[in-house]
Amino acid sequence: MNESVSNVPTANGSRYLQQLCKHWEHSLKVEFTPERATIHFPRDARGADWPGDGLVFMTARPETLEVRIEASSAEHLTALQGAVARHLDRFAFREAPLTFEWH
């Protein structure tokens, strides 16, 4: 399993977490509260060229949004990092681009 974590500085983590989950719940399995989320990306989630399956976990804290990704391949990990960052930046347009430092 390939994993990465980023603690994104923002005081609006709960808002962005909920917006992203509501956006993706139409096409993915999503479980969330205002503080925590799990998003399931099956192998075929984005079409035939999607490189694997994975999970995105988010935790909203007062000054950060923790984003943790588990993916079946390094390629899929990179793809999920990009997808999550692009979508969160869209919802955070007033303070975008958000800072993602993946570890």
LODORO-135683 format. One record per residue (C-alpha): x, y, z. Coordinates in steps of 0.001 Angstrom, whole numbers. Layout:
<atoms>
+---------+---------+---------+
:      c1 :      c2 :      c3 :
+---------+---------+---------+
:       X :       Y :       Z :
...
+---------+---------+---------+
</atoms>
This chain:
<atoms>
+---------+---------+---------+
:      c1 :      c2 :      c3 :
+---------+---------+---------+
:       0 :       0 :       0 :
:    1237 :    3475 :    -899 :
:     379 :    6265 :    1545 :
:     826 :    9997 :    1955 :
:    -389 :   12675 :    4371 :
:    -670 :   16432 :    4112 :
:   -1735 :   18854 :    6833 :
:   -3245 :   21708 :    4856 :
:   -3271 :   25047 :    6677 :
:   -6837 :   26428 :    6700 :
:   -9388 :   27510 :    9269 :
:  -12137 :   26272 :    6913 :
:  -11277 :   22582 :    6841 :
:  -14712 :   21390 :    7901 :
:  -16431 :   23428 :    5196 :
:  -14100 :   22166 :    2467 :
:  -14317 :   18565 :    3694 :
:  -18125 :   18674 :    3519 :
:  -18189 :   20373 :     105 :
:  -15817 :   17816 :   -1371 :
:  -17774 :   14911 :     100 :
:  -21105 :   16238 :   -1175 :
:  -19544 :   16745 :   -4596 :
:  -18120 :   13215 :   -4796 :
:  -20978 :   11338 :   -3113 :
:  -22846 :   11312 :   -6421 :
:  -20276 :    9005 :   -8006 :
:  -18252 :    7491 :   -5137 :
:  -18871 :    5820 :   -1790 :
:  -18490 :    8621 :     753 :
:  -18929 :    8646 :    4529 :
:  -18577 :   11910 :    6429 :
:  -19351 :   14086 :    9411 :
:  -18344 :   17754 :    9731 :
:  -15011 :   16603 :   11219 :
:  -14095 :   13362 :    9412 :
:  -14484 :   11809 :    5992 :
:  -13671 :    8640 :    4109 :
:  -13916 :    8529 :     317 :
:  -13582 :    5211 :   -1503 :
:  -12068 :    5218 :   -4997 :
:  -12614 :    1824 :   -6644 :
:  -10370 :     748 :   -9500 :
:  -12920 :    1821 :  -12134 :
:  -13964 :    5085 :  -10441 :
:  -12739 :    7397 :  -13181 :
:  -12828 :    5233 :  -16269 :
:  -10628 :    2589 :  -17788 :
:   -7432 :    4628 :  -17435 :
:   -7745 :    5086 :  -13640 :
:   -4634 :    3348 :  -12258 :
:   -5964 :    1566 :   -9169 :
:   -8100 :    1747 :   -6080 :
:   -7671 :    3863 :   -2976 :
:   -9044 :    5654 :      40 :
:   -8973 :    9304 :    1026 :
:   -9346 :   10161 :    4720 :
:   -9824 :   13739 :    5901 :
:   -9884 :   15200 :    9400 :
:  -10861 :   18831 :    9985 :
:   -9076 :   20543 :   12839 :
:   -9306 :   24214 :   13925 :
:   -6324 :   25357 :   11823 :
:   -5677 :   22460 :    9421 :
:   -7315 :   19902 :    7203 :
:   -5451 :   16608 :    7394 :
:   -5663 :   14620 :    4173 :
:   -4389 :   11035 :    4184 :
:   -4415 :    8901 :    1051 :
:   -3932 :    5155 :     715 :
:   -3561 :    3861 :   -2843 :
:   -2842 :     563 :   -4521 :
:      45 :    1952 :   -6579 :
:    2444 :    4895 :   -6614 :
:     805 :    6071 :   -9850 :
:   -2621 :    6035 :   -8241 :
:   -1307 :    7838 :   -5165 :
:     -23 :   10660 :   -7367 :
:   -3324 :   10771 :   -9281 :
:   -5347 :   10985 :   -6051 :
:   -3086 :   13683 :   -4610 :
:   -3705 :   15787 :   -7700 :
:   -7454 :   15147 :   -7777 :
:   -7906 :   16018 :   -4096 :
:   -5744 :   19149 :   -4315 :
:   -7497 :   20428 :   -7473 :
:  -10961 :   19901 :   -6006 :
:  -10141 :   21424 :   -2621 :
:   -8566 :   24447 :   -4326 :
:  -11786 :   24895 :   -6299 :
:  -13834 :   25009 :   -3095 :
:  -11246 :   27181 :   -1336 :
:  -11065 :   29747 :   -4145 :
:  -10863 :   32657 :   -1675 :
:   -7653 :   31308 :    -149 :
:   -6374 :   29105 :   -2980 :
:   -4009 :   27724 :   -3778 :
:   -3938 :   25725 :    -575 :
:    -572 :   24398 :     574 :
:    -160 :   20648 :     173 :
:    3082 :   19118 :    1438 :
:    2719 :   15378 :     974 :
:    4736 :   13112 :    3290 :
+---------+---------+---------+
</atoms>
